[in-house]
Amino acid sequence: MDWKIFASTFITIFLAEMGDKTQFAALAASSQSKSTLTVMIAVVLALGLAGVLGVIFGKFLGTLLNPQIMKYVSGSLFILVGIWVLTAKG
């Protein structure tokens, strides 16, 4: 295992998730639940699955696309999701 890559990835993901909509969703779910452990397990599994899928799709797309194009595509998708969240009703 490359510990430098591990540490870099861990710190990047951890800092990116701080104050993110995922953290606020977890906060809202735990505030409305009587079972903190159940919410905690669900959050860990959901984030784990999302991360695994991101790594798998990223590896696959990395073989097809130039890294610079991947950067622009992922940045654009992030902006589009942000606009969608801001404009969604309800």
C-alpha positions in Angstrom: 0.0 0.0 0.0 1.3 3.5 -0.9 0.7 5.4 2.3 1.4 8.8 0.7 -1.4 8.2 -1.8 -3.6 6.9 1.1 -3.0 10.0 3.3 -3.4 12.4 0.4 -6.7 10.8 -0.7 -8.0 10.5 2.9 -7.3 14.1 3.7 -8.7 15.4 0.4 -12.0 13.4 0.8 -12.3 14.2 4.5 -11.9 17.9 3.9 -14.2 17.9 0.9 -17.0 16.3 2.9 -16.8 18.7 5.8 -19.8 21.0 5.6 -20.9 19.2 2.4 -24.5 18.3 1.7 -23.7 14.8 2.7 -22.7 15.8 6.2 -25.8 18.0 6.5 -28.0 15.0 5.4 -26.4 12.8 8.0 -26.9 15.5 10.6 -30.6 15.8 9.7 -31.1 12.1 9.7 -29.5 11.6 13.1 -31.5 14.5 14.6 -34.7 12.8 13.6 -33.8 9.3 14.5 -33.9 7.4 17.8 -31.2 5.1 16.7 -27.9 6.9 16.2 -26.1 3.7 15.5 -28.4 2.8 12.7 -28.0 6.2 11.1 -24.2 5.9 11.6 -24.0 2.5 9.9 -26.2 3.7 7.0 -24.1 6.8 6.5 -20.8 4.8 6.5 -22.1 2.2 4.1 -23.6 4.8 1.7 -20.5 6.9 1.7 -18.4 3.7 1.2 -20.4 2.5 -1.7 -20.4 6.0 -3.3 -16.6 6.1 -2.9 -16.1 2.6 -4.3 -18.3 3.4 -7.3 -16.4 6.7 -7.8 -13.1 4.9 -7.8 -14.3 2.2 -10.2 -15.9 4.7 -12.7 -12.9 7.0 -12.4 -10.5 4.2 -13.2 -12.6 3.1 -16.2 -13.0 6.7 -17.5 -9.3 7.3 -16.9 -8.5 4.7 -19.5 -10.8 6.4 -22.0 -10.3 10.1 -21.4 -7.4 12.5 -21.0 -7.0 13.5 -17.3 -7.5 17.2 -18.2 -10.9 16.4 -19.9 -11.8 14.3 -16.8 -11.1 17.4 -14.7 -13.4 19.6 -16.8 -16.1 17.0 -17.0 -16.2 16.3 -13.2 -16.0 20.1 -12.5 -18.9 20.7 -14.9 -21.0 17.9 -13.4 -20.3 19.3 -9.9 -21.5 22.8 -11.0 -24.6 21.3 -12.7 -25.6 19.3 -9.6 -25.1 22.5 -7.5 -27.4 24.4 -9.8 -30.0 21.6 -9.7 -29.9 21.5 -5.9 -30.3 25.3 -5.6 -33.2 25.4 -8.1 -35.0 22.2 -7.0 -38.4 22.8 -5.5 -39.1 21.3 -2.1 
